[in-house]
Amino acid sequence: MSLSHIRHNLAHAPHVHLYQINPFGWQSLSSSLIFPYAKAVSLIDCNQYGVSELLRPERFPQLERIYYLSGKPHNTTIHRRFEKCIQWIFPNYDYQFYNCMMEAGYGIKDNNLILSHILRKKLLHGETHFDIHLPGYGPICGSYYQAVMYNHIADLRQSISYDDNIRNKHPIQCHPIQSYQYRQLELEFMKHITSHR
């Protein structure tokens, strides 16, 4: 799948997937980075500054749902930025930020959230990356997709978005060994996003 193919075909779909958006705390994203058609966003392994820079009503004017697969944001009152009620969907794990948001009535937990987005863990040049699932395209190398996103952010020509059909991509019932492997992947992903933030 080429960069131009992703950009050309995904510019106007209602679900945006953002992977490892990690600006430094002092480095802000351009105000012209807008996803005008996105009703949902998946934040996958974005650092706390990336989350705080991305989740703004002016970037997502039609946002209804946030599939949150990242550690805590830099700004823990980030939900107050949005006037309307946004549904936050978190992995079903005991994590302080997820629990706090749920207790405050802002979110739900989804048992299949990690496995509907994450396919496998990889180490590239000593850094952890994940292969991710993009609806309509299937598996894609996370580091490649990260390069696509950074290229897009640098160019600011169009937004990259996707179909909102992610919830049930992995079978609920599977062979016990496969179930074990899925569980291990979930645990490795949660350890990754919560340990280096």
C-alpha positions as CSV (number, residue, x, y, z in Angstrom):
1,M,0.0,0.0,0.0
2,S,1.6,3.3,-1.1
3,L,1.5,6.6,0.6
4,S,-0.4,8.2,-2.3
5,H,-2.9,5.3,-2.2
6,I,-3.6,5.8,1.5
7,R,-3.9,9.6,1.2
8,H,-6.1,9.5,-1.9
9,N,-8.6,6.8,-0.7
10,L,-8.9,7.7,2.9
11,A,-9.1,11.5,3.0
12,H,-12.9,11.7,3.8
13,A,-13.8,8.6,5.8
14,P,-15.3,9.0,9.2
15,H,-12.7,7.3,11.4
16,V,-9.1,8.5,11.8
17,H,-6.3,6.3,13.1
18,L,-3.3,8.1,14.6
19,Y,-0.3,5.9,15.6
20,Q,2.6,7.0,17.7
21,I,2.1,10.8,17.4
22,N,4.8,11.8,19.8
23,P,5.7,15.5,19.7
24,F,7.9,16.9,22.5
25,G,6.1,18.9,25.2
26,W,7.3,22.2,23.7
27,Q,6.6,21.3,20.1
28,S,3.0,21.9,19.0
29,L,1.2,20.5,16.0
30,S,0.2,22.9,13.3
31,S,-3.3,24.4,13.7
32,S,-4.0,23.5,10.1
33,L,-4.0,19.8,11.0
34,I,-7.8,19.2,10.9
35,F,-9.9,16.1,10.4
36,P,-13.2,17.7,9.3
37,Y,-15.1,14.4,8.5
38,A,-13.9,12.3,11.5
39,K,-16.7,11.2,13.8
40,A,-14.2,8.8,15.5
41,V,-10.5,8.7,16.2
42,S,-8.3,5.9,17.4
43,L,-5.2,7.2,19.4
44,I,-2.8,4.3,19.2
45,D,0.4,4.5,21.4
46,C,0.5,8.3,21.3
47,N,2.5,10.0,24.0
48,Q,0.9,12.3,26.6
49,Y,1.9,15.4,24.6
50,G,0.6,13.9,21.3
51,V,-2.7,13.2,22.9
52,S,-3.0,16.7,24.4
53,E,-2.1,18.3,21.1
54,L,-4.4,16.2,19.0
55,L,-7.6,16.1,21.0
56,R,-9.0,19.5,20.3
57,P,-12.5,20.4,19.1
58,E,-11.0,22.6,16.3
59,R,-9.1,19.5,14.9
60,F,-12.1,17.2,15.2
61,P,-15.3,19.4,14.7
62,Q,-17.6,16.3,14.3
63,L,-16.0,14.0,16.9
64,E,-18.3,11.6,18.7
65,R,-16.0,8.7,19.8
66,I,-12.4,8.3,20.9
67,Y,-10.9,4.9,20.8
68,Y,-8.2,5.5,23.4
69,L,-5.2,3.1,23.2
70,S,-2.6,5.3,24.8
71,G,-1.3,6.2,28.2
72,K,-2.6,9.2,30.2
73,P,-2.7,12.6,28.5
74,H,-0.5,15.5,29.6
75,N,-3.8,17.4,30.4
76,T,-6.0,15.1,32.5
77,T,-9.0,17.4,32.1
78,I,-8.8,17.0,28.3
79,H,-12.5,15.9,28.2
80,R,-13.6,19.4,29.1
81,R,-12.3,20.8,25.8
82,F,-15.3,19.3,24.0
83,E,-18.7,21.0,24.4
84,K,-20.8,17.9,23.5
85,C,-20.6,14.6,25.1
86,I,-17.8,12.5,23.5
87,Q,-17.8,8.7,24.1
88,W,-14.4,7.5,25.3
89,I,-13.7,3.8,24.7
90,F,-10.8,2.3,26.7
91,P,-9.1,-1.1,26.8
92,N,-10.6,-3.3,29.5
93,Y,-7.6,-2.9,31.9
94,D,-7.1,-1.5,35.3
95,Y,-5.3,1.8,34.6
96,Q,-5.8,4.9,36.7
97,F,-6.7,7.3,33.8
98,Y,-9.2,4.9,32.3
99,N,-10.8,4.2,35.7
100,C,-11.1,7.8,36.5
101,M,-12.7,8.7,33.2
102,M,-15.2,5.8,33.6
103,E,-16.0,6.8,37.2
104,A,-16.7,10.3,36.0
105,G,-19.1,9.0,33.4
106,Y,-17.0,9.8,30.3
107,G,-16.1,6.4,29.1
108,I,-16.6,2.7,28.7
109,K,-14.2,-0.3,28.5
110,D,-14.2,-2.6,25.5
111,N,-12.8,-6.2,25.8
112,N,-11.9,-6.3,22.1
113,L,-10.4,-2.8,21.7
114,I,-6.7,-3.7,21.7
115,L,-7.1,-6.8,19.4
116,S,-9.3,-4.8,17.0
117,H,-6.4,-2.4,16.5
118,I,-3.1,-4.2,17.3
119,L,-1.9,-7.3,15.4
120,R,1.7,-8.0,16.7
121,K,4.6,-6.5,18.5
122,K,7.9,-5.8,16.8
123,L,11.3,-4.4,17.8
124,L,12.9,-2.1,15.1
125,H,16.3,-0.6,15.8
126,G,15.7,-1.1,19.6
127,E,12.3,0.6,19.6
128,T,8.9,-1.1,20.1
129,H,6.4,-0.9,17.3
130,F,3.2,-2.7,16.6
131,D,1.6,-3.9,13.4
132,I,-1.9,-2.4,13.3
133,H,-5.2,-3.2,11.7
134,L,-6.7,-0.6,9.4
135,P,-10.3,-1.2,8.4
136,G,-10.6,-1.6,4.6
137,Y,-6.8,-2.3,4.3
138,G,-6.1,-5.0,6.9
139,P,-2.7,-5.4,8.5
140,I,-0.1,-2.6,8.1
141,C,3.3,-2.1,9.6
142,G,3.0,0.4,12.4
143,S,6.3,2.1,11.6
144,Y,5.3,2.5,8.0
145,Y,2.0,4.0,9.0
146,Q,3.8,6.3,11.5
147,A,5.9,7.6,8.6
148,V,2.7,8.2,6.6
149,M,1.2,10.1,9.4
150,Y,4.3,12.2,10.0
151,N,4.5,12.9,6.3
152,H,0.9,14.0,6.3
153,I,1.4,16.2,9.3
154,A,4.4,17.8,7.6
155,D,2.6,18.4,4.4
156,L,-0.8,19.3,5.9
157,R,-2.5,18.6,2.6
158,Q,-5.3,16.3,3.6
159,S,-6.4,14.2,6.5
160,I,-6.1,10.4,6.7
161,S,-9.2,8.7,7.9
162,Y,-10.9,5.3,7.9
163,D,-14.1,3.4,8.0
164,D,-15.5,3.0,11.5
165,N,-15.8,-0.8,11.3
166,I,-13.2,-1.9,13.9
167,R,-15.0,-3.5,16.9
168,N,-15.3,-7.1,16.0
169,K,-12.4,-8.0,13.7
170,H,-11.0,-10.7,15.9
171,P,-13.0,-13.8,16.8
172,I,-14.4,-13.9,20.3
173,Q,-14.1,-17.7,20.5
174,C,-10.8,-19.1,19.2
175,H,-8.4,-22.0,19.9
176,P,-7.0,-21.8,23.5
177,I,-3.4,-21.3,22.1
178,Q,-4.6,-18.4,19.9
179,S,-6.5,-17.0,22.9
180,Y,-3.3,-17.2,25.0
181,Q,-1.4,-15.4,22.2
182,Y,-4.0,-12.7,21.9
183,R,-3.9,-12.2,25.7
184,Q,-0.1,-11.9,25.7
185,L,-0.3,-9.3,22.9
186,E,-2.8,-7.3,25.0
187,L,-0.6,-7.5,28.1
188,E,2.5,-6.5,26.1
189,F,0.7,-3.5,24.5
190,M,-0.7,-2.3,27.9
191,K,2.7,-2.7,29.5
192,H,4.3,-0.7,26.7
193,I,1.8,2.3,26.7
194,T,1.7,2.6,30.5
195,S,5.4,2.1,31.3
196,H,7.2,4.7,29.2
197,R,4.8,7.6,29.7
